[in-house]
C-alpha cells in the first residue's frame, strides 16, 4: 500500500539523504556513510566534534563561514554554529535546529535566529545555523505532529530569548568596526633660496 505513495527514486533518495544528514549533525560521535547508486555522498568522521560533522555534511564553503555560538538561559543551553552575516544564503535550507538530540522545526527558533541578524545581512538572504538546544524533557512537547519534527515549548518566550541572545553574542564577537587613519604627508624640505652670485 505504501509503494503507491512513493515518489520518484531521486526524490526518495534525497529524502533519505536529508534524514542521514540530520542524524550525522545530531550525533557527531557516530560515523555515517551514505552511498547513492554506488557513489559516496557523505562520510562523517565520527570523532565527536560537531565542527567535523558540519564540515562533512554541509561542505567546506559553508563550514568556513560559520561562527561558534554558545549561550544559556533558565533551563536552556545552546551550542553550535551560525553563519557570518556575509555568508548568508538565498534560502533557509541551511538552518538546522536540534532539541535534546532530535532534529526539529521551530518557528520560534527560526524567528529568534533571523531577528538576531536584523540590519546585518542583505535583504532576501537567510542565516545558516547548526544549533543544539538542551532543555528539560518536560519543557518540550514532541507530540504535536506525526513526524515528531515540530515541537512545542512550555515557554516559547524563554526559548526565543535564549536563542536570540546566544546568536547576538556570537555575531557581536565577530564584528570588526573599520577605522580610518589619516596621516598627512610629510612636508618636503624647502630648498634653500638662490642667492645672487657676487
C-alpha positions in Angstrom: 0.0 0.0 0.0 2.8 2.4 0.8 4.5 1.8 -2.5 1.7 3.6 -4.3 2.7 6.8 -2.5 6.4 6.6 -3.2 7.8 9.4 -5.3 10.5 9.1 -8.0 13.7 7.4 -7.0 15.6 10.8 -7.0 13.1 12.4 -4.7 13.0 9.4 -2.3 16.8 9.3 -2.3 17.0 13.0 -1.4 14.6 12.4 1.5 16.7 9.6 2.8 19.9 11.8 2.4 18.2 14.5 4.5 17.5 12.1 7.3 21.1 10.9 7.3 22.3 14.5 7.3 20.2 15.3 10.4 21.4 12.1 12.1 25.0 13.0 11.4 24.6 16.5 12.7 22.8 15.4 15.8 25.3 12.6 16.7 28.8 13.8 15.7 30.2 10.9 17.8 28.8 8.4 15.3 30.3 7.9 11.8 27.8 8.0 9.0 28.4 6.9 5.4 25.8 7.4 2.7 26.0 5.8 -0.8 23.6 6.5 -3.7 23.9 4.3 -6.8 27.4 3.2 -5.7 28.6 6.8 -5.2 29.6 8.1 -1.8 27.8 11.3 -1.0 28.5 11.6 2.7 31.1 10.2 5.1 31.5 11.7 8.6 34.5 11.0 10.8 32.5 10.3 14.0 35.2 11.9 16.1 32.7 13.6 18.5 33.3 17.1 17.1 30.3 19.0 15.8 32.6 21.1 13.7 33.9 18.0 11.9 30.3 16.8 11.3 29.3 20.2 9.9 32.3 20.2 7.6 31.5 16.7 6.3 27.7 17.3 5.9 27.5 20.9 4.7 30.8 21.2 2.9 33.9 23.3 3.2 32.5 26.6 1.9 29.6 26.7 4.4 31.7 25.4 7.3 34.4 28.0 6.9 31.7 30.7 7.0 30.4 29.7 10.4 31.0 31.2 13.9 30.8 29.2 17.1 27.7 30.0 19.1 27.1 29.3 22.8 24.7 30.5 25.4 22.3 29.5 28.2 19.2 30.7 29.8 16.9 29.4 32.5 16.7 25.6 31.9 18.0 26.0 28.4 21.6 25.7 27.0 22.6 26.4 23.4 25.7 25.3 21.5 26.6 25.1 17.8 27.4 27.4 14.9 25.9 30.3 13.0 26.9 31.9 9.7 28.7 35.2 9.4 26.4 37.9 8.0 28.3 38.0 4.7 27.8 34.2 4.3 24.0 34.2 4.5 22.2 32.3 1.8 19.3 32.6 -0.5 17.1 30.1 1.4 16.5 28.7 4.8 17.8 25.3 3.7 21.0 25.7 5.8 19.1 26.1 9.1 19.3 23.0 11.4 17.8 23.0 14.9 18.1 20.1 17.4 16.4 19.8 20.7 17.8 17.2 23.1 19.4 15.5 20.2 16.4 15.4 17.9 16.1 17.4 14.7 13.1 19.8 14.9 11.4 22.6 13.0 10.6 25.6 15.2 9.2 28.9 14.0 10.2 30.4 17.4 13.9 29.4 17.0 13.8 30.5 13.3 12.4 33.9 14.2 14.9 34.4 17.0 17.8 33.5 14.7 16.7 35.8 12.0 15.9 38.6 14.4 19.4 38.5 15.7 20.7 39.2 12.2 18.5 42.3 11.7 20.3 45.1 9.9 23.4 42.8 9.5 22.5 40.9 6.3 21.3 41.7 2.8 17.6 41.7 2.2 16.4 38.3 0.8 19.3 36.4 2.5 18.9 33.9 5.3 21.4 32.9 8.0 22.6 29.3 8.2 23.0 27.5 11.6 23.5 24.2 13.3 22.2 24.8 16.8 21.8 22.2 19.6 19.3 23.2 22.3 19.2 21.2 25.5 16.3 21.7 27.9 14.2 19.8 30.5 12.3 16.9 28.9 9.1 18.2 30.3 9.8 21.6 28.8 9.1 20.5 25.3 6.2 18.6 23.7 7.2 16.4 20.7 3.8 15.0 20.1 2.3 18.0 18.2 3.0 16.5 14.8 3.0 12.9 13.5 6.6 13.2 12.2 7.8 14.5 15.6 9.7 17.3 13.8 7.5 20.1 15.0 7.7 20.7 18.7 6.0 23.0 21.2 7.9 24.5 24.2 6.2 25.2 27.5 7.8 28.7 27.5 8.3 30.0 23.9 9.5 33.4 25.0 12.2 31.9 27.1 13.4 29.9 24.2 13.2 32.9 21.8 15.3 35.0 24.2 17.9 32.2 24.7 18.4 31.7 21.0 18.4 35.4 20.2 21.0 36.4 22.8 23.3 33.4 22.0 23.3 34.3 18.3 23.7 38.1 19.0 26.7 37.3 21.3 28.3 35.2 18.5 27.8 38.0 16.0 29.0 40.8 18.2 32.2 38.8 19.0 32.8 38.7 15.2 32.1 42.3 14.5 35.1 44.3 13.3 34.5 48.1 13.2 36.6 49.6 10.5 38.7 52.6 11.4 40.2 55.2 9.1 43.5 56.7 9.9 44.8 59.7 8.0 48.4 60.5 8.1 49.3 63.8 6.4 52.2 63.5 4.0 55.5 64.7 5.3 56.3 68.2 4.3 59.2 68.2 1.8 62.3 70.1 2.8 62.2 73.5 1.3 65.1 74.2 -1.0 67.4 77.0 0.2 66.7 80.2 -1.6 69.0 81.0 -4.5 71.5 83.7 -3.9 72.9 86.1 -6.4 76.4 85.3 -7.3 78.8 88.0 -6.1 
